[in-house]
Amino acid sequence: MRALAVLRALNVENDTTVLRLSAMTGISRQALYRILETLATEGYVVRHAESGRYRLTSLVRALSEGFKDEQWIGEIAAPELEKLQRKVVWPTEMAICQNFTMQLILSTRRHSPFVIDYGNVGAVLPILRTALGIAYLAHCPRPERDLILRFYREQGPSFDGDLARNRTRIARILSATRTRGFATRHRNVFSGIAYPDIFDTNATIAVPVLVGNEAVASIGVTYIAAAMTTADALERYLRPLKATARMISRLATEKRRK
């Protein structure tokens, strides 16, 4: 079980040190060295000779735990997101969790006639205060979710740290998202609070991409906030968005079985 905790920690913060892994997992450094040596022998992790940092290898993909490799999930999702964009016209996107944030790995902004922002591939989004982030966090494996929340609770004063430390509020947000099956953000307002570091001209609805009932990514539709209300966007786009997520999930599940 401790080896699994190490893999989960590396899955969230890949390319990291033994000291950092100890802080993330609560496992002593002495025990970590033994666990990492075993994982390296089995081919699941590799140690950088100069920096001493550890990284997951692609062999982890064979495990049932959610190793998020943007190459395989992106290749599967790209044509489906393009089909969705042609239906809804607005830009569609996919994000994965890396290093405690959501990283945009796909975007159809270049295909959309609407220029709404500069959310290009590679953009880093807050995981706790965006629709893509909360859609993922609410549906990812519980150990991973606990690890992410613990990371932000241990931060100093910050928007994300303050939200993570408000256990009642974040639990309510995550529970509501799981019940609904989607997350929303309108302008820079998330869960009733306006944040100055988030775009205030657009809005997003997002859903998780599930493999084995656990999120491996999230996808969304982003639109100009002044063009419609959240209720209007959900009525128009939630059904095709969920259908696209199901298709990507099916294709991803089939690929993992090969």
N, C-alpha and C positions, 0 to 999 in steps of 0.2 A: 504493500500500500504506500510506503514511503517513496518507492521508485515512481509510482504513479503520480504522487504529489509533485515530484521533481519534474516529470514530463509536463504536467499541467502548468507549472510555473514557467518553464521554458516556452511553452506554447503561447503564453501571454507576453513574456518578455524574453525573446530569443536573443542569443549572443550576449550572455551575461556572466558575472563572476560568481564564484562560490560564496563570497561574502554576501552578495545580493540574494542569491538563492536561499541562503540561511535565513535572511531577514524575511523573505517572502513565505517560506514554508515552515519556519520554526524548527528545522532540523539542524543539528550541530554541524559545524564545518567538517569535523573528523568523520562523522557518518556520511556526509555528503560526498566526500572524496571517494569513499568505498562504493556508494551508490552510482556515482558518475563513472567510476572505473568499470563497473559491471555494465552499465548502459553503453559505454564506449566499446567494450569488448563485443557486445551484441550488435553494435552498429547503429544504435539509436541516437547517439550524440557524438559530437566530435569536439576536440579541444584545440583551440588555436595555439600553436607552439609559442608565439611571441607574447601575446597578450594574456594567455591563460584563460580566456573566456570560452564558455561552452555554447554550442549551437545544436539544435535538432538537425537530424539528417532526414532525407526524403523517406527513409525506411519507416519513420513514424506514421506515415500515411497508411501503412498496413494495419495499424491499430484502430480500434473503434473510437478512441478519443479524438477530438476534433482538431487535428493539425490543419491550420489554415494556410494552404499554399496557394497564393493568388494565381499561379500559372494554371493549375487544373480547374479551379472553380471559375476563373475568369474566362477561360476558353469555352467552357460549357455555357456560361451565362451570356456572353456577348451577343450571339445571334438572337437570343430570346429577349434581351433588353432592347435590341434594335426593332424587333417586331412590336414590342410594347410601345416604343416611342412613336412608331408610325400610327398606332391606334390612338394614343392620347395626345400626340403632337408635342407636348411638353417634354423636357429632358428627363431621362431615366438614368439611374445610377446603381452601383453596387459598392458596398464597403465591407471590409473585414476588420476584425480586431487584431491589432498588433501593438505591442508595447503600451498597453493600457489606453489606447486611443482607437478611433475608427479611421481607417485609411481608405480613401476612395480609390478603388482599383479599376472601375469602369464608369464611363459617362458617355451619354449620347448627345451631349450639348452641341457638338459640331454638326449633328444631323438636324437639330431642331431649328425652326425658323425664329424661335424666341431666344433672344440674348438676355439672360436673367442675372447672371453672375459669372464669376471666374472660377467656379468649382471644378478645377481640372483634375485629371488623374494624378494621384500622389498627394492630394490635399489631405491634411490631418484634421479630423473633427472631434470635438469633445464627445466622449462616450455617454456621459450622464445627462447631457443637455441638448441632444439632437434626436430627431425622430429615428434616424438610422442607428444611432447608438443604443437608444432605449429598446428599440425593436429587437436588436441583437441581445442586449444584456438580459432582458426579461426571459429569453428562451435559450440561453447558453447553459451548459452544465453547471449545476449549483456550485461545485468546488471552484470553477473558474470565476463565476459571479462573485463568490465570497472573497476570492483573491483580489479581484479588481476593486471591490468596495473597500477592502482592507487597505489596499495601496493608497486610495484617495483619502481615507480617514486619517492616515498617518501623515498626510501632507500638512503644511502650514496653512494659514488663511488663504483661501482661493475659492472661486465659484464652485469648482468640482468638490474640493475638500469639504466645504461647508454643507453642500447637498448630501454627500456621503455620510457625514456625521449626523445629519438629521435622519436617524434610522426610521422613524415613523413615516416621514414624508417619502423617502426613497422607496420604502417597502410598499407604500400605497401606490406610487407611480408604477412600480414593476408589476404589482398584482393586477392593477387595472389594465396594463398593457397585455399581460398574459390572457386575461379574460376576454378582451376585445380582439386580440390577435393582430393589432396594429398600433403604431405610434404616430403622433402628429406634432408638428411645430408650425406656428404661424408668426411670421416676422421674427423678431428676436425674443419672442415670448415663449417660454417653455414652462408648462405646469404653473401658469399664473404669474411668473416672474420674468421681467425683461432683463436680458443680459447684454451689456454693451459690446461684447466680443463676438456676437453672432449677427449674421446678415439680418437687416431689418426690412428688406424689400421683397424677400421671397418666402416661400413656405414649402413644407415637405410632408408627404404621408409615406410611411414606410412599413414594411412587413419583414419578418425573418425568413431566411431560407433554411429549411430544416433537413437534416439527414439523420435518420434514426431518432426523430423527435427532439433533436438538439440543434441549435442554430450553428451554422458554419459561416454565415454572412447575413447581410440584410440588403434589401433593394428598396428603392423609393422612386417617387415621382415628385419633381420640384417644379413649382410654378410661381408666377408673379403674385404676391400676396394681395395686391389690389384688384386682381382679376376675379377673385371669387372667395367665398368663405370656406372654412374648413369643412363644414357640412356639405357644401356644394361639391368640393373636391372629392370627398369620400363617396358621395352618391355617384359621381361620374367615373372615378378612377379606381376605387378600392377593389371592385370585382376583377377587372383585368389585371391589376397588380397582384392580387392573390393567385390568380390563375397562372401568371408567369412564375411566381415563386414556387408553386407546386410543380410546374414543368421542370424548372431548374433542379428542384429537389429530387424529382424522379430520375433525371439524367445523371445527377451527381451520385445518387445511390447505385445506379447501374454501373457507373464507372468505378466506384469503390469495390464493387464485387468482382471486377475483372482482375 
